[in-house]
Amino acid sequence: MIKPVNVTRHELIGLKCEALLRAGDKKFSGRLVDETRSTFMIMTEKGKKMLIKEKYDFVFALPEGSVKVSGDSLIGRPRERIKKKIDKW
């Protein structure tokens, strides 16, 4: 089951999320629809947005609450990321 402590090791596609740009005040919110090694595709109200993981912090809505994760800890292909050790943030 997906929990805040193990969110980096789970499938993230389909989760509601908010992306916060580290170097500014820009943010996007919507549902995560696709993922590559270094990007997320988020479906917002205005359409799809491709976001580079390392430039954003992501807040994911989970059944047990929400969790903020640095995009740096999410870099990697989804199938390889789930094999990594859990990052402590």
C-alpha distances in whole Angstrom, upper triangle without the diagonal:
4,6,10,11,9,9,12,11,9,11,12,15,15,13,16,18,21,23,25,28,29,33,33,32,31,28,26,23,22,19,18,20,20,20,23,23,25,24,22,23,23,24,26,28,31,30,28,28,27,26,27,24,26,28,25,22,19,18,15,14,10,10,10,13,14,15,18,18,21,21,23,20,18,21,21,20,17,17,19,17,13,16,17,17,15,17,18,20
4,7,8,6,6,9,9,7,9,9,12,13,11,13,14,17,19,22,25,25,29,30,29,27,24,23,20,19,16,15,17,18,18,20,21,22,21,19,20,20,21,23,26,28,27,25,25,24,23,23,20,22,24,21,19,16,14,11,11,7,8,9,11,11,11,14,14,17,18,19,16,15,18,19,18,15,16,17,15,12,15,16,15,13,15,16,17
4,5,6,6,10,10,9,12,12,15,15,12,14,15,17,19,21,24,24,28,29,28,27,24,23,20,20,18,17,20,20,20,22,22,23,22,20,22,21,23,24,27,29,28,26,26,25,23,24,20,22,24,21,18,15,13,10,10,7,8,7,9,9,9,12,12,16,17,19,16,15,19,20,20,17,18,19,16,14,16,16,15,12,14,14,14
4,6,5,9,10,10,13,12,16,16,13,14,13,15,17,18,21,21,25,25,24,24,21,21,19,19,18,17,20,21,19,22,21,21,21,19,21,20,22,23,26,28,28,26,25,24,22,22,18,20,21,18,15,12,10,9,9,7,9,8,8,7,6,9,9,13,15,17,14,14,18,19,20,17,19,19,16,14,17,16,15,11,12,11,11
4,6,8,9,11,14,14,18,18,16,17,16,18,19,20,22,22,26,27,27,26,24,23,22,22,21,19,22,22,21,22,21,22,22,21,23,23,25,26,29,31,30,28,27,26,23,23,19,20,22,19,16,14,13,12,13,11,13,11,11,11,9,11,10,13,15,16,13,14,17,18,20,17,18,18,15,13,15,14,12,8,9,8,9
4,6,6,7,11,11,15,16,14,16,16,18,19,21,23,23,26,28,27,27,24,23,22,21,19,18,20,20,18,20,19,20,20,19,21,21,24,25,28,31,29,27,25,24,22,22,18,19,21,19,16,14,14,12,13,11,13,12,13,12,10,12,11,13,15,15,12,12,15,16,17,14,15,15,11,10,12,11,10,7,9,10,11
4,5,5,8,8,12,13,11,13,12,15,15,17,20,20,24,25,25,24,21,20,18,18,16,14,16,16,15,17,17,17,17,15,18,17,20,22,25,27,25,23,22,21,19,18,15,17,19,16,14,11,11,9,10,9,12,11,12,10,8,10,8,11,12,14,10,10,13,14,15,12,14,14,11,9,12,12,12,9,10,11,12
4,6,8,8,12,14,13,15,14,15,15,17,19,19,23,24,24,23,21,20,19,18,17,14,16,15,13,14,13,14,15,14,17,17,20,22,25,27,25,22,21,19,17,16,13,14,17,15,13,11,12,11,13,12,15,15,15,13,10,11,8,10,10,11,7,6,10,11,12,9,11,11,7,7,10,9,9,7,8,10,11
4,7,9,12,15,14,17,16,18,19,21,22,23,26,28,28,27,24,23,21,21,18,16,17,16,14,15,14,16,16,16,18,19,22,24,28,29,27,24,23,21,20,19,15,17,20,18,16,15,15,13,15,14,16,16,17,16,13,14,12,14,13,14,10,9,12,11,11,8,9,9,6,4,7,7,8,7,9,12,14
4,6,9,11,11,14,14,17,18,21,23,23,27,28,28,26,23,21,20,18,16,13,14,14,12,14,15,16,16,14,17,17,19,22,25,27,25,22,22,20,19,19,16,18,21,19,17,14,15,12,13,12,14,15,16,15,13,15,13,15,14,16,13,10,13,13,12,8,9,11,8,6,10,11,12,11,13,15,16
4,6,8,9,12,13,16,17,20,22,24,27,28,27,25,22,20,18,16,13,10,11,11,10,12,13,15,14,12,14,15,17,19,23,24,22,19,19,18,17,18,15,18,20,18,17,14,15,12,13,12,14,16,17,16,15,16,14,16,15,16,14,11,13,12,11,7,9,11,9,8,12,13,15,14,16,18,19
4,6,6,9,9,13,13,17,19,21,24,24,24,22,18,16,14,13,10,7,9,9,8,11,13,14,12,10,11,11,13,16,19,21,19,16,16,15,14,15,13,16,18,15,14,11,11,9,10,10,13,15,15,13,12,13,12,14,13,15,13,10,12,13,12,9,11,13,11,11,14,15,17,15,16,18,18
4,6,9,10,13,14,18,20,22,25,25,24,22,19,16,14,11,8,5,5,6,7,11,13,14,12,9,9,9,11,14,17,19,16,14,14,14,14,15,14,18,19,17,16,13,13,11,12,12,15,17,17,15,15,16,15,17,15,17,16,13,14,14,13,10,12,15,13,13,17,18,20,19,20,22,21
4,7,9,13,15,18,21,23,26,26,25,22,19,15,13,10,6,5,6,8,11,14,17,17,15,11,11,10,10,13,15,17,15,14,15,15,16,18,17,20,21,18,17,14,13,10,10,11,13,16,16,15,15,16,16,18,17,20,19,16,18,18,16,13,16,19,17,16,20,21,23,21,22,24,23
4,6,10,12,16,19,21,24,24,22,20,16,14,11,9,6,6,8,11,12,15,18,18,15,12,12,10,11,12,15,18,16,15,15,16,15,17,15,19,19,16,15,11,10,7,7,8,10,13,12,11,12,13,13,16,15,18,17,14,17,18,17,14,17,19,17,16,20,20,22,19,20,21,20
4,7,10,14,17,19,22,22,20,17,14,11,8,6,4,6,9,12,14,17,19,19,16,12,12,9,9,10,12,15,15,14,14,15,15,17,16,19,19,15,14,10,9,6,6,8,11,13,12,10,11,12,13,16,15,19,18,16,18,20,20,17,20,22,19,19,23,23,24,21,21,22,20
4,7,10,13,16,19,18,16,14,11,8,6,6,6,7,10,12,13,16,18,17,14,11,11,8,10,10,13,15,15,13,12,13,12,14,13,16,15,12,10,7,5,4,6,9,13,14,12,9,10,9,10,13,12,16,16,14,16,18,19,17,20,21,18,19,22,22,23,20,19,20,18
4,7,10,13,15,14,12,11,7,6,4,7,8,9,13,15,15,18,19,17,14,11,12,9,11,10,12,14,14,13,12,13,11,13,12,14,13,10,8,6,5,7,9,12,16,16,13,10,10,9,10,12,12,15,16,14,17,19,20,19,23,23,20,21,25,24,24,21,20,20,18
4,7,9,12,12,10,8,5,5,6,9,10,10,13,14,14,16,17,14,12,10,11,9,12,11,14,15,15,13,10,11,8,10,9,11,9,6,6,5,6,9,12,15,19,19,16,13,12,9,10,10,9,13,14,13,15,18,19,18,22,22,19,21,24,23,23,21,19,20,17
4,6,9,8,7,6,5,7,9,12,14,14,17,18,17,19,19,16,14,13,14,12,15,14,16,17,17,16,13,13,10,11,10,11,9,5,5,6,8,11,14,17,21,21,18,14,13,10,10,10,10,13,15,14,16,19,21,21,24,24,21,23,26,24,25,22,20,20,16
4,6,6,6,5,6,9,12,15,17,16,19,19,18,19,18,15,13,13,15,14,17,15,18,18,18,16,13,13,9,10,10,10,6,5,7,9,11,15,18,21,24,25,21,18,16,13,12,11,10,12,15,15,16,19,21,22,25,25,22,24,27,25,25,23,21,21,18
4,6,8,8,9,12,15,18,20,19,22,21,20,20,19,16,15,16,18,17,20,19,22,22,22,20,17,16,12,11,11,9,6,6,7,10,13,16,19,22,26,25,22,19,16,13,12,10,10,11,14,15,16,19,22,23,26,25,22,25,27,24,25,22,19,19,16
4,7,8,11,14,17,20,22,21,24,24,22,22,21,18,17,18,19,19,22,21,23,22,23,21,18,17,14,13,13,11,8,8,10,14,16,20,23,26,29,29,26,22,20,16,16,13,13,14,17,18,18,22,24,25,29,28,25,28,30,27,28,26,23,23,19
4,6,9,12,15,19,22,21,24,24,23,24,23,20,18,19,20,19,21,19,21,20,21,20,17,17,14,14,15,14,10,10,11,14,16,20,22,25,29,29,25,22,20,17,17,15,15,17,20,20,21,24,27,27,31,30,27,30,32,30,30,28,25,25,21
4,6,10,13,17,20,20,23,24,23,24,25,21,19,19,19,18,19,17,19,18,20,19,16,17,15,16,16,16,12,11,12,13,15,18,20,24,27,27,23,20,19,16,17,16,16,18,21,21,22,25,27,28,31,31,28,30,33,31,31,28,26,25,22
4,7,10,14,17,17,20,21,20,22,22,19,17,16,16,14,16,14,15,15,16,16,13,14,12,13,14,15,11,10,11,12,14,17,19,23,26,26,23,20,19,16,17,16,15,18,20,20,20,24,25,25,29,29,26,29,31,30,30,28,26,26,22
4,7,10,13,14,17,18,18,20,21,18,15,14,14,11,13,11,13,13,14,14,11,12,10,13,13,14,11,9,10,10,11,13,15,19,22,23,20,16,16,13,14,14,14,17,19,18,19,22,23,23,27,27,24,26,29,28,28,26,24,24,21
4,7,10,11,14,15,16,18,20,17,14,12,11,8,9,7,10,10,11,10,8,10,9,12,13,15,13,10,11,10,10,12,14,17,21,22,19,16,16,14,15,15,14,18,19,17,19,21,22,21,25,26,23,25,28,27,28,26,24,25,22
4,7,9,12,14,15,18,20,18,15,12,11,8,8,6,8,10,11,11,10,12,11,14,14,17,15,12,12,9,9,10,11,14,17,19,16,13,14,13,14,16,15,19,19,17,19,22,22,21,24,26,23,24,27,27,28,25,24,24,22
4,7,9,12,14,17,20,18,15,11,10,6,5,5,7,10,9,9,9,12,12,15,15,18,17,14,14,11,11,10,10,14,16,19,16,14,15,15,16,17,16,20,20,18,20,21,21,19,23,25,22,23,27,26,28,25,25,25,23
4,6,9,12,15,18,17,14,10,9,6,5,7,10,12,11,10,10,12,13,15,15,18,18,15,15,12,11,9,10,12,15,17,16,14,15,15,16,17,16,19,19,16,18,19,19,17,20,22,20,20,24,24,26,23,23,25,23
4,6,8,12,14,14,11,7,6,5,6,9,12,14,12,9,10,10,10,13,12,16,16,14,14,11,11,9,11,13,16,18,17,15,15,15,14,16,14,17,17,13,15,16,15,13,16,18,16,17,21,21,23,21,21,23,22
4,7,11,14,14,11,8,6,6,6,10,13,14,11,9,10,10,12,14,14,18,18,17,17,14,15,13,14,16,18,21,20,18,18,18,18,19,16,19,19,15,16,16,15,13,16,18,17,18,21,22,24,23,24,26,25
4,7,11,11,8,6,5,7,9,13,16,16,13,10,10,9,11,12,12,16,17,16,17,14,16,15,17,18,21,23,22,20,19,19,17,18,15,17,17,13,14,13,11,10,13,16,15,16,19,20,23,22,22,25,24
4,7,8,6,5,6,9,12,15,19,19,16,12,12,9,10,10,10,13,15,14,15,13,16,14,17,18,21,23,22,20,18,18,15,15,12,14,14,10,10,10,8,7,11,12,12,13,16,17,20,19,19,22,21
4,6,5,6,9,12,15,18,22,21,18,15,13,10,10,10,10,12,15,15,16,15,18,17,20,21,24,26,25,23,21,20,17,16,13,14,14,10,9,8,6,7,10,11,11,14,16,16,19,19,19,23,22
4,6,9,11,15,18,21,24,24,21,18,16,12,11,10,9,11,14,14,16,16,19,18,22,22,26,27,26,23,21,19,16,15,11,11,12,9,6,4,4,7,10,9,9,12,14,14,17,17,17,21,20
4,7,10,13,17,19,23,22,20,16,14,10,9,6,6,7,10,11,13,14,17,17,21,22,26,27,25,22,20,18,15,13,9,9,11,8,5,6,8,10,13,12,11,15,17,16,18,18,17,20,19
4,7,10,13,15,19,19,16,12,10,7,5,4,5,8,10,10,12,12,15,16,19,21,24,25,24,21,19,17,14,13,9,11,12,9,8,9,10,11,14,15,13,16,19,18,21,20,19,21,20
4,6,10,12,16,16,14,10,8,6,5,7,7,10,11,10,12,10,13,13,16,18,21,23,21,18,17,15,13,13,10,12,13,10,10,11,11,11,15,16,14,16,19,19,21,20,19,21,20
4,7,9,13,13,10,6,6,5,6,9,10,14,14,13,14,12,14,14,16,18,22,24,22,19,19,18,16,16,13,16,17,13,14,14,14,13,17,18,17,19,22,22,24,23,23,25,23
4,6,10,10,8,6,5,7,8,11,12,15,15,13,13,11,13,12,14,16,20,22,20,17,17,16,16,16,14,17,18,15,16,17,17,16,19,21,19,20,24,24,26,24,23,25,23
4,7,8,6,4,6,9,11,14,15,19,18,16,17,14,15,14,15,18,20,23,21,19,19,19,19,20,18,21,22,18,20,21,20,19,22,24,22,23,27,27,29,27,27,28,26
4,5,5,6,7,10,12,16,17,20,18,16,17,14,15,14,15,18,21,23,21,18,19,19,19,20,18,22,23,20,21,23,23,22,25,27,25,26,29,29,31,29,28,29,27
4,6,8,10,14,15,19,20,23,21,19,20,17,17,17,17,20,22,25,23,20,22,21,23,23,22,26,27,24,25,27,26,25,28,30,28,29,33,33,34,32,32,32,30
4,7,9,13,15,18,20,23,21,19,20,19,19,20,20,23,26,28,26,23,24,23,24,24,23,26,27,25,25,27,27,26,29,31,29,31,34,34,36,34,33,34,32
4,7,10,13,17,18,22,20,19,20,18,19,19,20,23,25,28,26,23,24,23,23,24,21,25,26,23,23,25,24,23,26,28,27,28,32,32,34,32,31,33,31
4,7,10,13,15,18,17,16,18,16,18,17,19,21,24,27,25,22,22,21,21,21,18,21,23,20,20,21,20,20,23,25,23,25,28,28,31,29,29,30,28
4,6,10,12,15,14,13,15,14,16,16,18,21,24,26,24,21,21,19,19,18,15,18,20,17,17,19,19,19,22,24,22,24,27,27,29,27,26,28,26
4,7,9,12,12,11,14,13,16,17,19,22,25,27,25,22,21,19,18,17,13,16,18,15,14,16,16,16,20,21,19,22,25,24,26,25,24,26,24
4,6,9,8,8,11,11,14,15,18,20,24,25,23,20,18,16,14,13,10,13,15,12,12,14,15,16,19,20,18,20,23,22,24,23,21,23,21
4,6,6,7,10,11,15,16,20,22,26,26,24,21,19,16,14,12,8,10,12,11,9,12,13,15,18,18,16,19,21,20,22,21,19,21,20
4,6,6,8,9,12,14,17,19,23,24,22,18,16,13,10,8,5,6,9,7,6,10,12,13,16,15,13,16,18,17,19,17,16,18,16
4,6,8,10,14,16,20,22,25,25,23,20,17,14,11,8,5,5,8,8,7,11,14,15,18,17,14,18,19,17,19,17,15,17,15
4,7,10,14,16,20,22,26,26,24,20,17,14,12,9,7,8,11,11,11,14,17,18,21,20,18,21,23,21,22,20,18,19,16
4,6,10,13,16,19,22,23,20,16,14,11,9,7,5,8,11,10,11,15,17,17,21,20,17,20,22,20,21,19,17,18,15
4,7,10,13,16,20,19,17,13,10,7,6,5,5,8,10,10,12,15,18,17,21,20,17,19,21,19,19,17,15,15,12
4,6,10,12,16,16,14,10,8,6,5,6,6,10,10,10,12,15,17,16,19,19,16,17,20,19,19,16,15,15,13
4,7,9,13,13,10,7,5,4,6,9,10,13,13,12,15,18,19,18,21,21,18,18,22,20,20,17,16,16,13
4,6,10,11,9,5,5,6,8,11,12,15,14,12,16,18,18,16,19,20,17,17,20,19,20,16,16,16,15
4,7,8,6,4,7,9,11,15,15,19,17,16,19,21,21,19,21,23,19,19,22,22,22,19,19,19,17
4,5,5,5,7,11,12,16,17,20,18,16,20,21,21,18,20,22,19,17,21,21,21,17,18,18,17
4,6,8,11,14,16,20,21,23,21,20,23,25,24,21,23,24,22,20,23,23,23,20,21,20,20
4,7,9,13,15,19,21,23,21,20,24,25,25,22,24,25,22,20,23,23,22,18,19,18,18
4,7,10,13,17,19,21,20,19,23,25,25,22,25,26,22,21,24,23,22,19,19,18,17
4,7,10,13,15,18,17,16,20,22,23,20,23,24,20,20,23,22,21,17,17,16,14
4,6,10,12,15,13,13,17,19,21,18,21,21,18,17,20,19,18,14,13,13,11
4,7,9,12,11,12,15,18,20,18,21,21,17,18,20,18,18,14,13,12,9
4,6,8,7,8,11,14,16,15,18,18,14,15,17,15,15,12,10,10,8
4,5,6,7,10,13,16,15,19,17,14,16,18,15,15,13,10,11,8
4,5,5,7,10,13,13,16,15,12,15,17,15,16,14,12,13,11
4,5,6,9,13,13,16,14,12,14,16,13,14,13,10,12,11
4,6,9,12,12,14,12,9,11,13,10,11,9,7,9,9
4,6,9,9,12,10,7,10,12,10,12,11,10,12,12
4,7,9,11,10,8,11,13,11,13,13,12,15,15
4,6,8,6,6,9,10,10,13,13,13,17,17
4,6,5,6,9,10,11,14,15,16,19,20
4,5,5,6,9,10,14,14,15,18,19
4,6,6,7,10,13,14,16,20,21
4,6,5,7,11,12,14,18,19
4,5,5,9,9,11,14,16
4,6,8,9,11,15,16
4,7,9,12,15,18
4,6,8,12,14
4,6,9,12
4,6,9
4,6
4
